[in-house]
Amino acid sequence: MPDLLSHAFIAFTICTLLSLRYDWLTGEYVTVGMAGAFVPDMAKIKLLVDSATVEAALDIPFDWLGVHTLGGAFVAVLVGAVVVNRSDRRRVVGLLSLGAASHLFADALLLKASGRSYEVLWPLTQYHPPTPGLYLSTDIWLTGVTGAIAVSAWLFTAES
């Protein structure tokens, strides 16, 4: 699970630094951005509910990997938007999208045996972009680095 914590740290850092520019970006909204970073990993529900089970229940083709793409994250963000007050929707959509985008970008940098990432931009394209292979999702050092950067951002903004 080090990658999930790293995604939270990345979103926290981005949102915390943006709070220097936007006064409305308080701690509650930073948390919304962090929640957005978890959106693509909702695909891990497949560990509990198989894609074939959902496909049989809905009687339509289904794969959990679709949630871990740009299109799937977009749909999840829209669902998140309808559960908040109308006055907060624009900010919530923006922050959930920012968190989800940071997650998808970080995952596009993962080391893959094929040298190519997954269909991150689906449904716009089925292209598998090349990945620089900077790290594995199981690398614990990445959590330490992103955590240290997040603490630094928090200390920096606390002094401002």
C-alpha positions as a printed Julia matrix, in Angstrom:
160×3 Matrix{Float64}:
   0.0     0.0     0.0
   2.89    2.47   -0.18
   1.61    3.83   -3.48
  -1.75    4.86   -1.99
  -0.07    6.85    0.76
   2.28    8.41   -1.8
  -0.72    9.53   -3.86
  -2.19   11.17   -0.76
   1.1    12.94   -0.03
   1.38   14.2    -3.63
  -2.17   15.6    -3.62
  -1.63   17.12   -0.16
   1.53   18.86   -1.36
  -0.11   20.25   -4.5
  -3.21   21.49   -2.68
  -1.24   22.9     0.25
   1.0    24.89   -2.07
  -2.04   26.11   -4.01
  -3.53   27.31   -0.72
  -0.83   30.0    -0.71
  -2.46   31.47   -3.82
  -6.14   30.8    -3.06
  -7.47   31.91    0.32
 -10.56   29.71    0.04
  -8.37   26.59   -0.19
  -8.57   25.67    3.5
  -7.79   22.37    5.17
 -11.2    20.94    4.32
 -10.63   21.55    0.64
  -7.1    20.12    0.82
  -8.73   16.95    2.14
 -11.06   16.94   -0.89
  -8.02   17.08   -3.16
  -6.49   14.17   -1.28
  -9.74   12.22   -1.66
  -9.51   12.85   -5.39
  -6.14   11.11   -5.38
  -7.89    7.95   -4.19
 -10.47    7.97   -7.0
  -8.48    5.94   -9.58
  -7.64    3.29   -6.99
 -11.33    2.57   -6.54
 -10.49    0.0    -9.23
  -9.0    -2.09   -6.42
 -12.56   -3.02   -5.5
 -11.86   -5.84   -7.94
 -10.11   -7.59   -5.04
 -13.52   -7.92   -3.37
 -15.9    -8.02   -6.34
 -14.8    -9.66   -9.57
 -15.46   -7.84  -12.86
 -17.39  -10.86  -14.12
 -19.79  -10.58  -11.17
 -20.53   -6.94  -11.96
 -20.83   -7.76  -15.66
 -23.37  -10.51  -14.92
 -25.35   -8.25  -12.57
 -25.5    -5.33  -15.02
 -25.67   -7.47  -18.16
 -23.16   -5.18  -19.89
 -19.41   -5.52  -20.5
 -17.5    -4.32  -17.43
 -13.91   -4.11  -16.23
 -12.68   -2.39  -13.08
  -9.62   -1.09  -14.97
 -11.9     1.51  -16.56
 -12.11    3.3   -13.21
  -8.33    3.71  -13.25
  -8.39    5.83  -16.42
  -9.15    9.43  -17.29
 -12.73    8.6   -18.28
 -13.42    6.5   -15.18
 -11.96    9.13  -12.88
 -14.06   11.79  -14.62
 -17.27    9.84  -14.0
 -16.31    9.29  -10.34
 -15.59   13.01   -9.91
 -19.0    13.86  -11.34
 -20.6    11.49   -8.83
 -18.63   13.22   -6.08
 -19.9    16.57   -7.29
 -23.56   15.72   -6.85
 -23.17   14.78   -3.18
 -22.01   18.24   -2.07
 -23.83   21.55   -1.75
 -24.41   23.39   -5.0
 -22.26   26.3    -3.76
 -19.24   24.0    -3.31
 -19.55   21.96   -6.51
 -17.15   23.93   -8.69
 -14.38   23.79   -6.08
 -15.01   20.14   -5.24
 -14.96   19.11   -8.9
 -11.73   21.02   -9.44
 -10.0    19.56   -6.4
 -11.21   16.0    -6.97
 -10.03   16.31  -10.57
  -6.67   17.68   -9.48
  -6.17   14.82   -7.04
  -7.23   12.2    -9.6
  -4.99   13.76  -12.28
  -2.0    13.74   -9.94
  -2.65   10.05   -9.28
  -2.92    9.17  -12.97
   0.23   11.16  -13.77
   2.22    9.48  -10.98
   1.06    6.04  -12.12
   2.1     6.84  -15.68
   5.69    7.07  -14.39
   5.71    3.52  -12.97
   8.24    0.93  -14.08
   6.54   -1.59  -16.38
   8.13   -4.63  -17.98
   6.74   -3.62  -21.37
   8.11   -0.08  -21.08
   4.6     1.21  -21.69
   1.98    2.51  -19.3
  -1.67    1.49  -19.28
  -4.46    3.18  -21.29
  -4.38    6.21  -19.0
  -6.24    8.5   -21.4
  -9.11    6.11  -22.16
 -11.73    6.79  -23.62
  -9.96    9.52  -25.61
  -7.44    7.0   -26.91
  -6.37    3.42  -26.27
  -2.72    4.41  -26.66
  -0.31    3.01  -24.08
   2.2     5.86  -23.61
   5.83    4.99  -22.92
   6.79    5.21  -19.27
  10.14    6.41  -17.94
   9.98    3.66  -15.31
  11.06    5.78  -12.37
   9.79    3.48   -9.62
   7.65    0.48   -8.71
   4.32    0.85   -6.93
   5.77   -1.26   -4.11
   8.83    0.98   -3.55
   8.73    2.16    0.05
  11.36    4.85   -0.54
   8.84    6.75   -2.68
   6.52    7.08    0.31
   9.39    8.5     2.36
  10.29   11.03   -0.33
   6.73   12.18   -1.0
   6.05   12.26    2.75
   9.1    14.43    3.39
   8.05   16.8     0.61
   4.51   16.95    2.04
   5.84   17.79    5.52
   8.08   20.45    3.99
   5.11   22.0     2.16
   3.07   21.94    5.37
   5.87   23.63    7.35
   6.39   26.18    4.57
   2.71   27.14    4.49
   2.41   27.14    8.28
   5.08   29.85    8.45
   3.43   31.94    5.71
